[in-house]
Amino acid sequence: RGVILDGPDEADKGIRLPARFVVFGVGAKPNSEFLGDSLEMVDGGFVKVDGNCKTSQADVYAIGDVAAMVGEDGEVTKTGHVDAARKMAAHVAGSIMEEQQVPYSVTPYFYSVVMGLNQSWKFYGKCDASCTIVTIGLSGWEAKESVADLIWGAFYVDPSNVIVGVLLNNGTPEMIAKLPGVVEAGAVVINRKKLKKCELQQVLEDPHLLTPPELGLGEFHAESDVDEVNEVFSQFEKEAGCGFVEVAVVSELMKTLGADWDEVELKDAIAALDETSCGFITKDNFVNWWL
């Protein structure tokens, strides 16, 4: 049982994903045709609004599923959920009465409940195809007879390694209350494998748990773990399995691991790694230095 993916690219076709049940998010189509061209729209027929839910027409506001909030940077945020609609309504009322002119700040939120299966999801934040999803608490779920009471989370990490979204399954009220703070913290995750090994409660309590320290001049973050460093090092060995590389390949080796240094920095690194100036660097010496 499961799903077969059929994407636009050949590499995405025929991918089989086993699953006991599947949740489909099919999107939304706004009921805005009756407005014609009286208001400015964004792609998909959503009404364009600013931070106070104002449309392109004076004294006309839009909230809920039909509205698409466009920030000063041009980013479009859609808040198609009853929770957001209620909060936007309260914000608009305050704006009209001039009690508040602070732009509405929205953390996209949705929830879902599967009746009879004791399943509930809460999601805060943003997610798109560029995000990497890191799950915590799902290890060994295939071996369980029932996952109905399993508490697990999924963290959406953008290309800048920032946690921008979090999904929680069957969380307690205390855990659910921490979800907005995780996203709003804008925490950076230097190593996604380490994130996956954390306890779910740990990350909810302290989103900055894996945030790297400030860098000094010439420093870099060694994001890779031991296994990754060993694997990359092996690609540059003089002979397969010999356990050492030539100094000449150190620059490309370090670039592969994410450190693109200039000539001076590279010279200092080689001096530290090849103290006897023999022209070779051992794997153990490099791994210990890197990590």
N, C-alpha and C positions, 0 to 999 in steps of 0.2 A: 504494500500500500504506500501511497505517497503522491508525488507530482512529477511531471516531466516538463522541464522548462523548454521553451521554444522562443529564443531571443532573436533579435534582428541579425546578429552575426552568426556565421557558421559555427564558431567556437561555442556559442551559447545554445546550440540546438541539441535536443536529445539528452540533456542533463537530468538524471534521475535523482530525486531527493526522497528518501524514505521518511514517512511520517505517519503518526497514528491519527492525527487530524490536522486540517489546514485552515488557517484564517486568511481570508481574502480581503484586501483593501482595494476597492475598485474606484475610489475617488468620488467626486460629486459634480453634478451639473447644476449650476445656479439657475433659478427661475427668474431671469432678468430680461427676457425677450420683450416684455411689455414696455420696457423703458426706452426702447428704440435707441436713438443716438442722443437722447436728452442728457445723459451722463457719460463721463469718460470711463471707459472700460479697460481691463487688462485682458491678456489672452485667456480664452476659456469662457468669456462672458461675465467675469466677476467685476463688480463695481469698484473702481479705484477710490480709496480713501486715504486720508493722511493720519497722523498720529492721534488726532482727536475724532476720528471717524467721519470727518467732513468729506463730502464728495466734491466734484468739480463745479457744482452749483451752490451758491450761497444759501445757507439755512437748510440744506438738504444733507441728511446724515444716512449712513448705511452701516448695519451691524449684522453679525451672524454669518451664516453660510454664504450669503451673496456677496459679502465684502472681502476685498483684498487690500491689505494695508501695505502701502508703498513707502519705504523709508527714504531719508535724504540721500542715501547711497544707492537708491534704486532697487534695493532688495524687496521682494514681494513676499508677504507673509499672509497665509490664509488660515483662518481660525474656525473651521467648520465643526463646531462642537457646541452643545447646549451650554456647557460651563462658560465658554468664551462669550457666547451671545449674551448671557446674563451679566457678565462683568462689563462688556462693552456698553450695554444699555445703561448701566449705572454710571459709567464714565461719560457717556453722551449727555445724560441728564445733568451731571455736574458741569460739563462744558457749556451747555445752553444757559445754565443759571450763573455762569461765570464764577463758579466756586473753584474750578480747577482748570488750568490751561496746560498742565504738564501732559505731554504725550502719553497715550495709553501704552503701557509696556506689557507685551503678551509673551508668555512662554507657551508655545503650542502644547495642547494637552488633549488626550482622549482616553477613554476607558471603555472596556467591553466586559460583558458578563455572559457566560454560557450557562444557561439554566439547566439544572439536572446533572452537570458535570463538576460543580463546585470549582469552576475556573473563572478567574477574573484577572484582567490586565489593566495596568495604569501606565501611560506613557507621557513623559514631559520632554519637550525639546524639539530638535529638528533632526531630520535624517534625509539623506539623498544617496544617490548611487556612488558618490565619492567617499562615503563613510565606511569605515571598517567596523564590523559588529563583534564585540567581545562579550561572550556569555560567561556568567559565573553561577555555579550551582547546578549545572546540567550534567556533570560528569557521572557516567554510569546510569543515566536515566533509562537506557534501553533495557537494562536488566531488572528494572522495577516492574512489579505487576501492575501498579497504578501510579500515575503521576499527578493524580487529582490534587493532592495536598502538597506537592513539591513547590518550594519557594525558590525562585531563581530570577536572575536579572540579566539584562542585555544592555551594554553600554555602546553608544554610537560615537566613534572617534573620527574626527574629520582629518583631512590630509595634513593639517598643522598639529596633529596629535592632541587636539582639544576635545574634551568630552562635551558634545553638543546635544546629546539626547540619552535618555535612560528609560528602559521598559522594565516593569516589575510584575512578576506573576505571583498571585496569591500572597502578597505582602501583608504584614500587619499594619494597623493604622499608624503606628509609630514609624514604620519604614516608609509608608506612603507619604507621610508628612515631610520627609527629608528629600524627596525627589526634586522639587523645584530648586532647592539649594544646591544640589549636585550640578545641575545645568547652569544655574546663574553664577556658580563659582568660576566657570571658565577654566577648569583645571586642565593642566597639561600632563599627558601621560608619556613618559620617556620610553617605556618598554611595555608593549601590549601583552606580551607573554607573561610578564610579571603581574599585570592587571588581572589576567585570567586566573592566576594562582591565588589571588587575594580572597579573603572571606567577603561575602556580599555586605555584611554589616559593617565591615571595616571601611569600605569605599563610601557607603552611605554616610557614615559618621565623619569621615575625613576625605573629601574628594581630592585634596591635594596630597594624598598619601604617596603618590608616585611622581609628584611634580619635581623636576630636576632643580638643583641649586643654580643661582646666578653664575654665569660664566665669567672668568677672568680673561685677560688678553692671551690669545693663543690656546685657550682651552676648548674642549668640545665634549659633547655628551656621548659616552659609549653606550649606545642604545642596545646593542646586540648582547645576548647572553653567551655563556661558555660554548654551548653547542654550535651556535651560529658562527662565532669567531673561529672555532676549530674547522668548521666546514669551509668557510671562505679561505682560511689559511691553506688548507689542503689543495685548493684550486691553483695556488701559486707555488707549490713546492717544486724544487728543482727536479726531483723524481718522485713519483707517487709513493707516499708512505715514508719518505725519508726523514720527515720531521724538521726540515729547515727550508728557508727561502733565501734567495740572493738579495743583497741590499738593493740591487737595481730595480726590483719589482715592488719594493715597499710602498712607493707612492701609489701605484694602482691598487695594491692590497688595501691600503687605508681609504682610498676613494670608494672602493666597493663596500667598505664598512661604514661609510658616511662621513669621513674626515677628509676634506679637501684642503690641504694645507699649502702654504706658500713654500718657497725654497728654503728660507731661513728656518721655519718651523720644522720642515721635514729633516733638515740637517741635524737639528737638535734632537729630534726623535731617534734618528739612526744612531747618533752618538750614544744615546742612552741604551739602545737595544744591542748595539754591536760594540761593546766596550773594548774588546781586544782588536778591533779593526780587521777582523778576519774576512769580512765580506759576506758573512752569512748570519742569519738570525734564526734561533731555534723556536719551535712552536711554543714550548712551555714558557720561554722567556717573553715571547710576544703576547701570549694570552694573559699572563700575569700583569704585564705592563699595561695592556689595553683595558683590562677590567679593574 
